[in-house]
Structure formats: C-alpha cells, structure tokens
Amino acid sequence: MTKTDWISEEIANLQAAGLFTQIRTVSSPQGAWLVVDGRRVLNFCSNNYLGLANHPRLTAAAKSAIDRYGVGPAAVRTIAGTMELHLKLESHLAAFKGVEAAITFQSGFNANLAVIPALVGKGDVVYSDELNHASIIDGARLSRAEIVRYPHTDPAGLRGVIQEQRPQEFKRALIVTDGVFSMDGDIAPLPEIQAVAQEFDYLLMVDDAHGEGVLGNGGRGIVDHFNLHGKVDLEVGTLSKAFGVVGGVVAGRQIIVDWLRQRGRPFLFSSAMTVPDVAACLAAVDLLEESDELVQRLWDNTRTFKQAMVALGFDTGASSTPITPVMLGEAQLAQAFSRSLFEEGVFAMAIGYPTVAQGKARIRVMISAAHSREDLDHGLAAFEKVGKHLGVI
C-alpha cells in the first residue's frame, strides 16, 4: 500500500458509479458555439447569460486598459493594489445596484469567503438555506459561527428554526440565501425572507450570482426584481456570469463595505482584480445601463426553449429562470445523455452527486442572449433525438 492508494480507490469508485467528471477543453472564445475537444458544438453549458464574454466593447476596453495601466496591480488592495479603475468600477456597480457602496473581490467565491467571517464568528449563528451554494457553506464554516440550515425557500421554516434557537441567545445572527439557485433555477422568496429578518432584526445577505444581469430592471438583480431597495443589508455577486468577465462584488450599506475593507481577508491578503478584468467589467456595466435589449433577448430565448422542452416531454424541474435543468435521475443516464448530445453537436454537461443529491442527476442547460432561434432549434432537435434513443421521452 502507498500513501495515495486511497485516492486511486476513490477515483475508481467514482468511475464505477458514473460520477467521475471528464473535463473537456475549450479552444475558442465563449459564445453560442464553441470548439470543444477539437469539435465545433453548440454551447449550452456556460454562464455567459448575455453573451458578453467575447463582446467587442469588453475586449476593446481590456486592451486599452492594458496599454495605459499594464496587466496586474501586483499588490493587495490595502498596500499598493488599489487603482483608480477599481474605485471607478465599485462606484459604477453601487450606482447600478442602487446601493450606498460596493467593494470588489477576485471572484464571487472569494466574496462569500470574505463577507461571512467578517460579519459573524464564534458565538454567533448563520441561518442558511439548505441548498445554498458551496461558497456560502465554506464562508459560514470559516466564520466558526453555528450554522443552522432551514428548509429550501421556506420563510416559515426559517422563522421556525430561529424560534427554536433563540433561547441560546447568540451574539449576532446572519440570514443567508442564494437569490437564484444555480442547480434548479428557482428564485428565493426574498420579500418573505426579508420580513423574517426584519422581525428578528437580523442581518440579511443574498447571493445574487445568477440574478445579476438576469432579474430586475435591465438586469439589476433580485433586490430590484422584488423592489426591496434599502431593505436587504448586502448583495453578493459575481462578475463572471452575466457580466462575462471575472470577479466578485459585495454591494449594500456603506458601513458594511467600510468594515469589509478592514476585515475581508481575501481583500487584505490576495492581490486585487487585474487591470483588463476591471476595465472589461466597467464596459459590461455601461452596456447594461444603456439598454435592456440583451436581457430581453435572454428571456425571449428562455421562454422559447423551455416551452419546447416541456412540449417534448422533458422534466425541467421548478426553474423560473434561464437555468434549465433537464431532470434525468441517475448519474449514469445523465452521463450517457451528455455524451450522446456531444455526438449530436451539443455541449451540455451532466451534473450529479455531490453537486446535487443522489437520484437528482440532470443536464443543466444555460440559455444565453447569444443564441439565435436557429441555435435553439438545433439544440431542441438534439435533445429530442437523444431523449427518444435513451427512453427518456
């Protein structure tokens, strides 16, 4: 026996169970079509909701910024890494979101690792939706606060677990929910959750990673969608999905942003967002402020695709967003379905345990404003052919 034999055994178990992920290689710009493993295929996988990942205005902004500022800040924000571009982006994001202030991080994952431990710690409590994203789970674990899960999208369940815990008299409490849940595409009932937070005077945080650029007026997110401006303490988001670049943002009350500049560990101990990334993000915000055309196109494509999939007989779960889970059940079936789709020229990956629960494997289709009607028709034809061949429909 060697010290890595256990890894070989675990990998063999994953392969036998159909849970081993084969990571494919993309060799083209992001868009409606990709070159994947040397083959041109329809892209139903990426989070490029608005088609901005290769938008000419974003690429031009990135190139121009490199010429002026170089590539990287080469420092953390608190020493020599805060450039005027960072402050401009944070100001624009705050205005776009309609909040007092915003602070950027290297990724949405890092934003959650920063904000939760900065707001709660040992002796405190985090009330977390049971299907929250892994970055929320990890941020809560790092905080050393007690983590209390509440039933998925259930405000009454949230109130119940709070009432059960109150006799313990935690020092501080934070309620955290995803805005749009990335695997199922359903939306948190944020007005009712906010009412619970207000009732108990607890901080409320929403991770709007899949809502920004998708929900609300011109893609301003879930808080705008529900008209809850000023009632949610902070919104955490990513700049790597609808914005098409990379980075994370926390937007909300000025006092919380000021505190994160002092205690957000990824802000303090990891180099800042790079120059081209910041410049491209600024261009993306400008585009969304100018027009909601891309957001409307995204939703038109979403309605077209979902209605056709349901008409074909597929189960698309509880999604009410462009995230379209095609529910298949067993991981082996989902893997086989994904491979067959690829042979038909459609890139749509299978998702199984541990990302989703056992028996809940699926193909997750990510609709984009970049897709044409012909693209959607091509994808639908492939799903119909594979679905019939594998006995799903």
C-alpha positions as CSV (number, residue, x, y, z in Angstrom):
1,M,0.0,0.0,0.0
2,T,1.2,3.5,-0.8
3,K,0.1,6.8,0.7
4,T,-2.0,7.6,-2.4
5,D,-3.7,4.2,-2.9
6,W,-6.8,5.5,-1.2
7,I,-7.1,8.2,-3.9
8,S,-6.9,5.6,-6.7
9,E,-9.7,3.6,-4.9
10,E,-11.9,6.7,-4.6
11,I,-11.4,7.6,-8.3
12,A,-12.3,4.0,-9.3
13,N,-15.4,4.2,-7.2
14,L,-16.4,7.5,-8.9
15,Q,-15.9,5.9,-12.3
16,A,-17.9,2.8,-11.4
17,A,-20.8,5.0,-10.2
18,G,-20.7,7.2,-13.2
19,L,-19.7,10.2,-11.1
20,F,-16.2,10.8,-12.4
21,T,-16.2,14.2,-14.3
22,Q,-14.4,14.2,-17.6
23,I,-13.2,17.8,-18.0
24,R,-13.4,18.9,-21.7
25,T,-11.2,21.6,-23.2
26,V,-12.4,24.7,-24.9
27,S,-10.2,26.2,-27.7
28,S,-12.3,29.1,-28.9
29,P,-13.8,32.3,-27.5
30,Q,-17.0,31.9,-25.4
31,G,-20.2,32.3,-27.5
32,A,-23.2,30.5,-28.7
33,W,-20.9,28.0,-30.4
34,L,-17.5,26.7,-29.1
35,V,-14.7,24.5,-30.2
36,V,-14.6,21.7,-27.5
37,D,-12.0,18.9,-27.7
38,G,-11.4,19.9,-31.3
39,R,-15.1,19.8,-32.3
40,R,-17.5,22.7,-33.1
41,V,-20.5,22.4,-30.8
42,L,-23.5,24.4,-29.6
43,N,-22.8,25.9,-26.2
44,F,-25.4,25.0,-23.6
45,C,-23.0,25.0,-20.7
46,S,-21.6,28.4,-19.8
47,N,-23.0,31.1,-17.6
48,N,-22.5,33.7,-20.4
49,Y,-26.1,34.8,-20.0
50,L,-25.8,38.0,-22.0
51,G,-23.1,36.9,-24.5
52,L,-20.7,39.5,-23.1
53,A,-17.7,37.2,-22.6
54,N,-16.4,38.0,-26.1
55,H,-18.2,41.3,-26.7
56,P,-16.2,43.7,-28.8
57,R,-16.7,46.6,-26.3
58,L,-15.4,44.5,-23.4
59,T,-12.3,43.2,-25.3
60,A,-11.5,46.7,-26.6
61,A,-11.8,48.1,-23.0
62,A,-9.5,45.4,-21.7
63,K,-6.9,46.1,-24.4
64,S,-7.0,49.8,-23.9
65,A,-6.6,49.5,-20.2
66,I,-3.5,47.2,-20.6
67,D,-1.9,49.9,-22.8
68,R,-2.5,52.5,-20.1
69,Y,-2.1,50.6,-16.8
70,G,-0.3,47.4,-17.6
71,V,-1.7,44.0,-16.7
72,G,-1.8,43.4,-13.0
73,P,-1.8,45.5,-9.8
74,A,0.9,43.3,-8.2
75,A,-0.3,44.0,-4.7
76,V,-3.2,43.6,-2.3
77,R,-5.7,46.4,-2.2
78,T,-4.6,47.8,1.1
79,I,-0.9,48.3,0.1
80,A,-0.4,49.3,-3.5
81,G,-3.1,47.4,-5.3
82,T,-6.0,49.9,-5.3
83,M,-6.0,51.5,-8.7
84,E,-8.4,54.2,-9.9
85,L,-10.1,51.6,-12.1
86,H,-11.1,49.6,-9.0
87,L,-12.7,52.6,-7.4
88,K,-14.5,53.5,-10.6
89,L,-15.9,50.0,-11.0
90,E,-17.1,49.9,-7.4
91,S,-18.7,53.3,-7.8
92,H,-20.5,52.2,-11.0
93,L,-21.6,48.9,-9.5
94,A,-23.1,50.7,-6.5
95,A,-25.0,53.1,-8.8
96,F,-26.2,50.2,-11.0
97,K,-27.4,48.2,-8.0
98,G,-28.9,51.3,-6.3
99,V,-27.0,50.9,-3.0
100,E,-24.7,53.1,-0.9
101,A,-21.4,51.4,-1.7
102,A,-19.8,48.3,-3.3
103,I,-16.5,46.5,-2.9
104,T,-14.9,44.1,-5.4
105,F,-13.1,40.8,-4.9
106,Q,-11.2,38.4,-7.1
107,S,-14.2,36.1,-7.5
108,G,-17.7,35.6,-6.2
109,F,-16.5,32.7,-4.2
110,N,-13.9,34.9,-2.5
111,A,-16.6,37.5,-1.9
112,N,-18.5,35.0,0.2
113,L,-15.3,33.8,2.0
114,A,-14.7,37.5,2.9
115,V,-18.1,38.7,4.0
116,I,-19.5,35.9,6.2
117,P,-16.5,35.6,8.5
118,A,-16.3,39.4,8.7
119,L,-19.9,39.7,10.0
120,V,-20.2,36.6,12.3
121,G,-17.9,34.5,14.3
122,K,-17.7,32.1,17.2
123,G,-20.8,32.5,19.4
124,D,-22.8,33.8,16.5
125,V,-25.2,32.0,14.1
126,V,-25.8,31.8,10.4
127,Y,-29.2,30.7,9.1
128,S,-28.6,29.2,5.7
129,D,-31.0,27.8,3.0
130,E,-30.2,24.1,2.8
131,L,-29.4,24.4,-1.0
132,N,-27.2,27.4,-0.7
133,H,-24.0,27.5,-2.9
134,A,-20.8,25.8,-1.8
135,S,-19.1,29.2,-1.4
136,I,-21.7,30.3,1.2
137,I,-21.3,27.0,3.0
138,D,-17.5,27.4,3.1
139,G,-17.7,31.0,4.2
140,A,-20.0,30.0,7.0
141,R,-17.7,27.2,8.1
142,L,-14.7,29.6,8.1
143,S,-16.6,32.0,10.3
144,R,-16.8,29.4,13.1
145,A,-20.4,30.6,13.8
146,E,-23.0,27.9,14.4
147,I,-24.7,27.0,11.1
148,V,-28.4,26.3,11.1
149,R,-29.9,25.2,7.9
150,Y,-33.5,26.0,7.1
151,P,-35.8,24.3,4.6
152,H,-35.3,25.3,1.0
153,T,-37.0,28.6,0.0
154,D,-39.3,28.3,3.1
155,P,-39.7,31.5,5.1
156,A,-42.0,29.8,7.6
157,G,-39.3,27.1,8.1
158,L,-36.7,29.9,8.6
159,R,-38.9,31.5,11.3
160,G,-39.3,28.1,13.0
161,V,-35.6,27.3,13.3
162,I,-35.0,30.9,14.5
163,Q,-37.6,30.5,17.2
164,E,-36.1,27.1,18.2
165,Q,-32.6,28.7,18.5
166,R,-33.4,32.0,20.2
167,P,-33.1,30.6,23.8
168,Q,-29.4,30.1,23.1
169,E,-29.0,33.9,22.7
170,F,-26.3,34.2,20.1
171,K,-24.5,37.5,20.0
172,R,-25.1,38.1,16.3
173,A,-27.1,36.5,13.6
174,L,-27.0,36.4,9.8
175,I,-29.6,35.1,7.4
176,V,-28.1,34.0,4.0
177,T,-29.8,32.8,0.9
178,D,-29.0,32.4,-2.8
179,G,-31.1,34.7,-5.0
180,V,-31.3,32.2,-7.9
181,F,-30.4,28.7,-7.0
182,S,-27.8,27.5,-9.6
183,M,-28.8,23.9,-10.0
184,D,-32.6,24.2,-10.0
185,G,-33.1,27.7,-11.4
186,D,-35.7,28.7,-8.8
187,I,-35.9,32.1,-7.1
188,A,-35.7,32.7,-3.3
189,P,-38.9,34.3,-1.9
190,L,-36.9,37.3,-0.8
191,P,-39.7,39.6,0.4
192,E,-40.9,36.9,2.9
193,I,-37.3,36.2,4.0
194,Q,-36.7,39.9,4.4
195,A,-39.8,40.1,6.6
196,V,-38.4,37.4,8.9
197,A,-35.0,39.2,9.0
198,Q,-36.8,42.5,9.9
199,E,-39.0,40.7,12.5
200,F,-35.9,39.5,14.4
201,D,-33.6,42.4,13.5
202,Y,-31.0,40.1,11.9
203,L,-28.6,40.9,9.1
204,L,-29.8,39.7,5.7
205,M,-27.5,38.7,2.8
206,V,-28.4,37.4,-0.6
207,D,-26.0,35.9,-3.1
208,D,-27.2,37.2,-6.4
209,A,-24.7,35.5,-8.6
210,H,-27.3,34.1,-11.1
211,G,-29.6,37.1,-10.7
212,E,-27.4,39.9,-11.8
213,G,-27.8,40.6,-15.5
214,V,-30.9,38.4,-15.5
215,L,-33.5,39.6,-13.0
216,G,-34.8,43.1,-12.3
217,N,-34.9,46.2,-14.5
218,G,-32.1,45.9,-17.0
219,G,-30.5,43.0,-15.1
220,R,-30.1,44.9,-11.8
221,G,-30.8,41.7,-9.8
222,I,-33.2,40.1,-7.3
223,V,-33.4,43.1,-4.9
224,D,-34.6,45.3,-7.8
225,H,-36.8,42.4,-9.1
226,F,-38.7,42.5,-5.8
227,N,-38.4,46.2,-5.2
228,L,-36.6,45.7,-1.9
229,H,-34.1,48.6,-2.2
230,G,-32.8,49.6,1.2
231,K,-34.3,46.5,2.9
232,V,-31.5,44.0,2.2
233,D,-28.3,44.6,4.0
234,L,-26.0,43.3,1.4
235,E,-25.9,41.6,-2.0
236,V,-23.0,39.4,-3.0
237,G,-22.5,38.8,-6.7
238,T,-20.1,37.6,-9.4
239,L,-18.8,39.3,-12.4
240,S,-18.0,36.0,-14.2
241,K,-21.5,35.1,-15.3
242,A,-23.8,37.7,-16.9
243,F,-21.0,40.3,-16.9
244,G,-18.8,37.9,-18.8
245,V,-15.5,38.5,-17.1
246,V,-14.3,37.5,-13.6
247,G,-14.5,38.9,-10.1
248,G,-16.9,39.3,-7.1
249,V,-18.8,42.2,-5.6
250,V,-20.5,43.0,-2.3
251,A,-23.0,45.8,-2.6
252,G,-25.1,47.3,0.2
253,R,-24.8,49.6,3.2
254,Q,-21.7,51.9,3.4
255,I,-20.9,50.8,6.9
256,I,-20.7,47.1,5.9
257,V,-18.4,47.9,2.9
258,D,-16.2,50.1,5.2
259,W,-15.9,47.1,7.6
260,L,-15.0,44.7,4.7
261,R,-12.2,46.9,3.7
262,Q,-10.8,46.4,7.2
263,R,-11.6,42.7,7.8
264,G,-12.4,41.0,4.5
265,R,-9.5,38.6,4.3
266,P,-9.4,38.0,0.5
267,F,-9.3,41.8,0.2
268,L,-6.5,42.1,2.7
269,F,-4.3,39.1,1.7
270,S,-4.8,38.4,-2.0
271,S,-3.9,40.6,-5.0
272,A,-6.6,42.8,-6.5
273,M,-8.5,42.1,-9.7
274,T,-6.3,42.5,-12.7
275,V,-6.4,45.6,-15.0
276,P,-8.1,44.1,-18.1
277,D,-10.7,42.3,-15.9
278,V,-11.7,45.6,-14.2
279,A,-11.9,47.5,-17.4
280,A,-14.0,44.8,-19.1
281,C,-16.4,44.8,-16.1
282,L,-16.8,48.5,-16.4
283,A,-17.7,48.2,-20.1
284,A,-20.2,45.5,-19.1
285,V,-21.9,47.7,-16.6
286,D,-22.0,50.6,-19.1
287,L,-23.7,48.3,-21.6
288,L,-26.4,47.2,-19.2
289,E,-27.0,50.8,-18.1
290,E,-27.5,51.9,-21.8
291,S,-30.0,49.2,-22.8
292,D,-32.0,46.2,-21.6
293,E,-32.0,44.6,-25.1
294,L,-29.7,41.7,-24.2
295,V,-31.7,41.0,-21.0
296,Q,-35.0,40.9,-23.0
297,R,-33.4,38.6,-25.6
298,L,-32.2,36.3,-22.9
299,W,-35.7,35.9,-21.5
300,D,-37.3,35.5,-25.0
301,N,-34.8,32.6,-25.7
302,T,-35.6,31.2,-22.3
303,R,-39.3,31.1,-22.8
304,T,-38.9,29.6,-26.3
305,F,-36.6,26.8,-25.2
306,K,-38.5,25.8,-22.0
307,Q,-41.8,25.7,-23.7
308,A,-40.5,23.5,-26.4
309,M,-38.7,21.1,-24.0
310,V,-41.8,20.7,-21.9
311,A,-43.8,20.0,-25.1
312,L,-41.3,17.3,-26.0
313,G,-42.0,15.7,-22.6
314,F,-38.9,16.6,-20.7
315,D,-39.0,17.4,-16.9
316,T,-37.4,20.9,-16.4
317,G,-38.0,20.9,-12.7
318,A,-39.0,24.0,-10.8
319,S,-36.9,26.5,-12.7
320,S,-38.3,30.0,-13.3
321,T,-35.1,31.5,-14.8
322,P,-32.8,30.8,-17.8
323,I,-31.2,27.9,-15.9
324,T,-33.0,24.9,-17.3
325,P,-32.4,21.6,-15.5
326,V,-33.3,18.5,-17.6
327,M,-34.1,16.1,-14.8
328,L,-32.9,12.5,-15.5
329,G,-32.4,10.9,-12.1
330,E,-29.5,8.5,-12.2
331,A,-25.9,9.7,-12.8
332,Q,-25.1,7.0,-15.4
333,L,-28.1,8.1,-17.5
334,A,-27.1,11.8,-17.3
335,Q,-23.5,11.0,-18.3
336,A,-24.7,8.9,-21.2
337,F,-27.2,11.6,-22.3
338,S,-24.4,14.3,-22.2
339,R,-22.1,12.1,-24.3
340,S,-24.8,11.5,-26.9
341,L,-25.6,15.2,-27.1
342,F,-22.0,15.9,-27.7
343,E,-22.0,13.4,-30.6
344,E,-25.0,15.4,-32.0
345,G,-23.1,18.7,-31.7
346,V,-24.4,20.0,-28.4
347,F,-22.2,20.7,-25.4
348,A,-24.3,20.2,-22.3
349,M,-22.6,18.6,-19.3
350,A,-24.2,16.2,-16.8
351,I,-24.4,17.2,-13.2
352,G,-24.7,14.6,-10.4
353,Y,-23.7,14.0,-6.8
354,P,-22.2,15.7,-4.8
355,T,-23.3,18.9,-6.7
356,V,-26.9,17.7,-6.5
357,A,-28.5,15.0,-4.3
358,Q,-28.3,11.3,-5.2
359,G,-31.0,10.4,-7.7
360,K,-31.3,14.1,-8.9
361,A,-28.8,14.0,-11.7
362,R,-29.5,16.2,-14.7
363,I,-28.3,18.0,-17.7
364,R,-28.3,21.7,-16.9
365,V,-28.9,23.9,-19.9
366,M,-27.8,27.5,-19.7
367,I,-29.6,29.7,-22.1
368,S,-27.9,32.8,-23.4
369,A,-28.9,36.0,-25.3
370,A,-26.2,35.0,-27.7
371,H,-28.3,32.0,-29.0
372,S,-30.2,32.6,-32.2
373,R,-33.6,30.9,-32.9
374,E,-31.7,28.5,-35.2
375,D,-29.3,27.6,-32.4
376,L,-32.2,26.8,-30.1
377,D,-33.9,24.7,-32.8
378,H,-30.6,22.8,-33.3
379,G,-30.4,22.1,-29.6
380,L,-34.0,21.0,-29.3
381,A,-33.6,18.6,-32.2
382,A,-30.6,17.0,-30.5
383,F,-32.5,16.7,-27.2
384,E,-35.4,15.1,-28.9
385,K,-33.3,12.6,-30.8
386,V,-31.2,11.6,-27.7
387,G,-34.2,11.6,-25.4
388,K,-36.0,9.1,-27.6
389,H,-33.0,7.0,-28.1
390,L,-32.4,6.7,-24.3
391,G,-36.0,6.2,-23.5
392,V,-36.4,9.5,-21.6
393,I,-39.2,10.8,-23.7
